Amino acid sequence: MIDFFCIFTTTGLVLWSKTFCEIVGKPVNHLIKNVLLAERTNEKQFIEGQYVLKWSLNNDLGVVFVVVYQRVLQLPYIDDLLASVKRSFTATFEGEFPLSGLCVSLFRCNT
Protein backbone atom coordinates (compact mmCIF):
# COMPACT_ATOMS: atom_id res chain seq x y z
CA MET A 1 0.00 0.00 0.00
CA ILE A 2 1.26 3.45 -0.87
CA ASP A 3 1.69 5.81 2.08
CA PHE A 4 2.43 9.04 0.22
CA PHE A 5 2.69 10.36 -3.35
CA CYS A 6 3.85 13.80 -4.39
CA ILE A 7 4.80 15.84 -7.42
CA PHE A 8 7.14 18.79 -6.96
CA THR A 9 9.38 20.97 -9.07
CA THR A 10 13.15 20.85 -8.90
CA THR A 11 12.95 24.34 -7.38
CA GLY A 12 10.93 23.00 -4.45
CA LEU A 13 7.33 23.94 -5.29
CA VAL A 14 4.92 21.14 -4.36
CA LEU A 15 2.44 20.83 -7.20
CA TRP A 16 0.41 17.95 -5.75
CA SER A 17 0.57 15.55 -2.84
CA LYS A 18 -1.62 12.88 -1.31
CA THR A 19 -1.10 11.19 2.05
CA PHE A 20 -2.70 7.77 2.34
CA CYS A 21 -1.20 6.84 5.73
CA GLU A 22 0.51 8.92 8.39
CA ILE A 23 4.22 9.20 7.68
CA VAL A 24 6.78 9.02 10.50
CA GLY A 25 9.52 11.60 10.02
CA LYS A 26 10.24 13.39 6.76
CA PRO A 27 11.46 10.79 4.28
CA VAL A 28 10.91 13.01 1.21
CA ASN A 29 13.10 15.72 2.74
CA HIS A 30 15.83 13.10 3.27
CA LEU A 31 15.44 11.99 -0.35
CA ILE A 32 15.88 15.57 -1.54
CA LYS A 33 18.90 16.21 0.70
CA ASN A 34 20.71 12.89 0.34
CA VAL A 35 19.90 11.93 -3.24
CA LEU A 36 18.52 14.70 -5.43
CA LEU A 37 20.75 17.52 -4.17
CA ALA A 38 23.72 15.15 -4.06
CA GLU A 39 23.05 14.46 -7.76
CA ARG A 40 22.60 10.72 -7.20
CA THR A 41 19.55 10.74 -9.48
CA ASN A 42 20.69 7.65 -11.37
CA GLU A 43 19.56 5.68 -8.32
CA LYS A 44 15.84 5.00 -8.47
CA GLN A 45 15.22 3.81 -4.93
CA PHE A 46 16.07 5.31 -1.56
CA ILE A 47 15.53 3.64 1.81
CA GLU A 48 14.85 5.93 4.75
CA GLY A 49 14.02 4.17 8.01
CA GLN A 50 10.89 2.10 7.51
CA TYR A 51 10.17 3.55 4.06
CA VAL A 52 11.19 2.95 0.47
CA LEU A 53 11.03 5.98 -1.80
CA LYS A 54 10.97 5.64 -5.56
CA TRP A 55 10.96 8.59 -7.92
CA SER A 56 11.01 9.63 -11.51
CA LEU A 57 12.43 12.89 -12.80
CA ASN A 58 11.22 14.82 -15.84
CA ASN A 59 14.19 17.04 -16.70
CA ASP A 60 12.36 18.89 -19.47
CA LEU A 61 9.69 20.17 -17.08
CA GLY A 62 11.85 20.16 -13.97
CA VAL A 63 9.38 17.96 -12.09
CA VAL A 64 9.96 15.08 -9.64
CA PHE A 65 7.39 12.34 -8.95
CA VAL A 66 7.86 10.52 -5.63
CA VAL A 67 6.07 7.57 -4.10
CA VAL A 68 6.63 6.43 -0.50
CA TYR A 69 5.68 3.02 0.86
CA GLN A 70 6.54 0.70 3.74
CA ARG A 71 9.89 -1.04 3.43
CA VAL A 72 8.43 -4.42 4.41
CA LEU A 73 6.14 -4.43 1.35
CA GLN A 74 7.00 -5.65 -2.12
CA LEU A 75 5.04 -3.49 -4.57
CA PRO A 76 6.00 -4.47 -8.12
CA TYR A 77 3.57 -1.99 -9.71
CA ILE A 78 5.32 1.14 -8.37
CA ASP A 79 7.58 1.63 -11.39
CA ASP A 80 4.61 1.34 -13.76
CA LEU A 81 2.60 3.73 -11.61
CA LEU A 82 5.38 6.33 -11.67
CA ALA A 83 5.76 5.99 -15.43
CA SER A 84 2.01 6.32 -15.97
CA VAL A 85 1.68 9.39 -13.75
CA LYS A 86 4.73 10.99 -15.36
CA ARG A 87 3.36 10.35 -18.85
CA SER A 88 -0.09 11.69 -17.95
CA PHE A 89 1.27 14.75 -16.16
CA THR A 90 3.62 15.57 -19.02
CA ALA A 91 0.85 15.26 -21.61
CA THR A 92 -1.46 17.48 -19.55
CA PHE A 93 0.92 20.23 -18.46
CA GLU A 94 3.74 20.26 -21.02
CA GLY A 95 2.65 23.60 -22.49
CA GLU A 96 2.28 25.17 -19.04
CA PHE A 97 5.94 25.10 -18.08
CA PRO A 98 8.26 26.84 -17.27
CA LEU A 99 6.69 28.02 -14.04
CA SER A 100 6.33 31.60 -15.24
CA GLY A 101 3.84 30.33 -17.82
CA LEU A 102 2.05 28.35 -15.14
CA CYS A 103 1.84 31.45 -12.98
CA VAL A 104 0.31 33.49 -15.78
CA SER A 105 -2.26 30.87 -16.75
CA LEU A 106 -3.35 29.87 -13.23
CA PHE A 107 -3.01 33.04 -11.25
CA ARG A 108 -3.08 35.79 -13.89
CA CYS A 109 0.31 37.05 -12.68
CA ASN A 110 2.29 39.77 -14.34
CA THR A 111 5.73 38.44 -15.10
Order of alpha helices (4+ residues) and beta strands (2+ residues): beta-beta-alpha-beta-beta-beta-alpha-alpha
